[in-house]
Amino acid sequence: MPDLIDGRKIAASHLAKTAEHIGELRRRGITPGLAVVLIGEDPASLAYVRSKDKTCRELGMHSRKVELPTSTTQEDVLRLITELNADPAIHGILVQSPPPAHIDEQAVVRTIDPRKDVDGFHPVNVAALAMDDPDALAPCTPLGCIELLKASGIPVSGAHVVVVGRSLIVGKPLALLLLRKGTDATVTVTHSRTRDLASVTRSADIVVAAIGRPKFLGAEHVRDGAVVIDVGINRVDDPSAPRGYRLVGDVDFDAVAPRCRAITPVPGGVGPMTIAMLMHNTVLACRRLTATP
């Protein structure tokens, strides 16, 4: 059996370091602050927002959780973001995705002060990442994938990494992070239109699945000895489960795991790292906004 990459354990280690940094800042009279905005009443998003709020408070950060009804207008959302931009107690702003259909998500992202864009989605931060700017605030999930590989001692320099998925949330920024000098991976980005996907993924030393389809990658997609990072979190019906569903990744774990050198589970793999990197980004943004080394 492969090594299981324990995202919970690695995330806990990162959060402990972040708590130390927060303690140092608080001793200087500075408390990092994160505002998380939820529009609508999606149960999964609501649980995620409350988890972020809980983690903030446990670390000693200032947390502002704003839950808006589905009927909230675009103008009201943009007005709120403008207020948060001007609030000196807030160093990071995150608007939970996806918002209701009538909200222009890109307009919301563009309204966030790039210095407070701890999700790393603002065009300024996307451009900075593409230009290999070390000051870019990188998206949390791709950053978490990189940290999982580092903490697990998996060599990335010179390795062929195939990323399955080309979203702005994971696929594209992850490719840029992997290409950075010092990380030095050789990267192939694939997607739903890639011809003979299995032959491409089988050529990889590391496969990252971020396509949003439950159990999409099977044993035929992975060569023996590969490392698999499963970003997917999908709900599938399961009458035997207490909530009537269970969470699975984009990888058919039972079929793929026997072929792997190492693999992330779902849940308990990439997910915890996303929140850990959000806290990291918020502290980083706080240091920059307050000019605190």
N, C-alpha and C positions, 0 to 999 in steps of 0.2 A: 504493500500500500504506500501511497505517496505521503510526503510530509504535508500536514495541514497548516496553512499559513493562518495563524490565529490573529485576526484583526482586532479582536477585543483586547487581547494582551498588549499588542503593539500600540493600540490607541491609548490604553491606560498609561503606558510609559510616556507617550507624547503629552498627554494631559497633565501628568505629574510635573514634567518640565515646564509646561505652560503655566501651571499654578505657581511655580517658583518665580517665573518672570513677572506674573501678576503681583505676587507678594513684594517683589523689588519695586515695582511701580507704585504700589499703594504706600510703601514706606516713604516715597517721595511726594506723596499727596496726589497721585494720579490713579484713577480707577478706570481701566478699559471698559468701554460701554458698547453693547451690541443691541441694535433694534431689529427685530424680526417681524415682518408684516405678513399677515395671512388674509387673503380676500376670499370669502366664501366659507363653506363648511365641509369641505372634503375630509372624511375621517382620517385618511392616511396622512394628509398634509397637516391636519390638526395635531395628530400624535407626534409628528416629526417636529413641528414648531414647539410644542410643549417640552419635548426632549431637549431641544437646543436651549430653551429657557432654563430648564432644570440644570443642565450642565454649566451654563454661565454662572448661576447662583452658587453651585457647588465649588466653582473655581474662585469665587470672590469677585466676579465681574459684575458690573452694572448691566442689568438686562431690562429691555423694554419690549414687551410682547403686545403687538397691536393686532387684534382680530376684528376685521371689517366684514359686514354682511355682503352677500352676493350682489345686492342691489347698489353697492357703492359705485359711484361714477368715476370715469377716467380722471376728470378734473379734481375730484376729491383725493384720489390716490396721488396724483402729481403734487397737489398742495401739501399732502402729508410728507412726501419725500423731500420737498423743498424745506419744510420745517425741520426735518431730521438732519438735512445737510447743514443747517445753521446751528444745530444744537451742539454745544461744546462737550456735553456729557456723552455724546454718541460718536464712536469712532468707526463703527462698522454698521452697514445697512444691508439687510437681506430681505428681498420680497419673494415669498415662497412661490415656486413654480409647480404647475401651471396656474395662472389666474383664470377667472371666468372668461368666457369667449368674448365678451364685449370690452375687455381691457386689452389695450395694445401693450403687450409685454415689452417689446423693444423700446417703446417710448418711455416706459417706466425705468428700464435699465439705463437708458441714455440720460435720464434726469438725475440719477444717483451721482453724487460727487465721486469721481474716479478714485480719490484717495480713501473713500469710505466703502468702496465696492469690494467687500470681502468675498463675494462670490466670483469675482474675476471676470465678469461678463461685459463690462462696459467697453465700448470700442477702443478707448484709450489703453486699457489694460490688455485687451486682445492684441492690439498693435505692439505694445511693449513686449509682450511675450513672444510674438513673432520676430521681433528685432533682437531677441536674446537679452533684453534689458533686465538686469538682476533686480530692479525695483518693481517689476511687474507683480501685481497681485494675481496669482494663478488660481484657477478654479479648484475648489476643494477636493472633489472626487479624483481628478487626475493626479493632483498632488499627493493624495492618499495612496494611490496605486504606486507611485514612485517610492514613497516611504515604506510601503509593505515590502517591495523588492529589496530595498537597502537593508531593512531590519532583518530580513530573512537570509541575508548573505548570498543573494542570487546575483551572479555577475551580469551586468547589463552592458558594459562597454564592449562594443563590437558584436553584441548579440543581435540576431534578427528578431525583431518584435513585430508581430502582426496584430493590428488593432482592428477588431470587427465592429464597425460603426463609425460614422463620420459626423456626429452631432457636435454643435458648438459647446455643449455641456461637458462631454467626455472625449469623444474620439479625436477631434482636431486639436484641442489644447494638450491632450496627452501625447500626441505625436510630437508636438513642439517641445514639450518637456523632455521627452526621450531623446530628441535630437540635440539638446543643449550640450555645449562643450562641458566636459566633466561627467556627463552621463553617456553620451557617445554611442547610442544604439543605432542600428540600421533599421529603419521603420517602413513598414508597408501598411497603408490604411485601406481596408476593404469595406464593402457595403452591400446592400441588397442587389445591386446590379453587377457585382463582380462575377466574372465567368469562372466556373469550376472553383468555387470558394474553397472546397476541401483541399485541393492540391496546393493552394496558396498557404492556408493555415498549417498544413502538414510540413511546410518548409521552415516553420518558425521554431526558434528556441523558446520564445515566450509568446503566448497567445492571450490577448486581452479581449474579453467578450463584453461588448457594450452596445448591443443592437436592440434590446428591449423586447425580445421574444423568448418566452419560457422554453427552456431545454432545447434551444435552437442548435447548439453545437453538440455533435455526438462523437463517438469514438473515431469515426472516419475523418474527423477534422484535426486530429492531434497525433503527432508522431510520438513514439516511445521516448520517454525522458524529458518531455517538454514541461514547461511551467505554465500554469493556467491561472489567470486573474479574472474572476467572474464579477463584473460590475452589476449585472442584472439583478433586480428585485421585482419579481412578478407574483401576483396573487393568482393562485389556481384553486378551483373548487375542491374541497375535501370534506365530505359529510362527516368523516370520522374525527376531524379536528374540532377543538372546542369552539372556535369561531366560524367554522364552516369553510374555512380556506386555510391554505398554507403558503409559505413563501418559497419560491424556487428561483434559481438564477437563469441566465441565458445559456448555461451549460448543463447538459444532462450529466449530473455529477456521478451517478452510479456507473454510467457507461464510460465516462472519460477518466475518472480518477485512477483506475488501475494502470493506465498508460503513463501517468504523469510522474515527474520527479517531485513536484509540489503543486498544490492547488488551494484556492480560497474556498471556504464553505459559504453557503447562503442559507440563513443569515449568519453573521459573525465574521465576515471577511472584510470586504471593502466598506460596508455601511458604517461601522464605528469610526473608521478613519476619516470619513467625510466630515463628521462633527468635530473630530480632533483637529483637523486642518482648518475648519472654520474658526475655532478658538485661536489657533496659531495665527491666522490671518488678521483676526481682530486685534490681537496684541501687537502684531507688526504694524498695522495701520495706526494704532494708538501711539506707538513710539515715534512714528514719522510725523503724525499730526502735532504731537507735543514736543517734537525735536528732542526726544529723550533717547540717549544711546543705550 
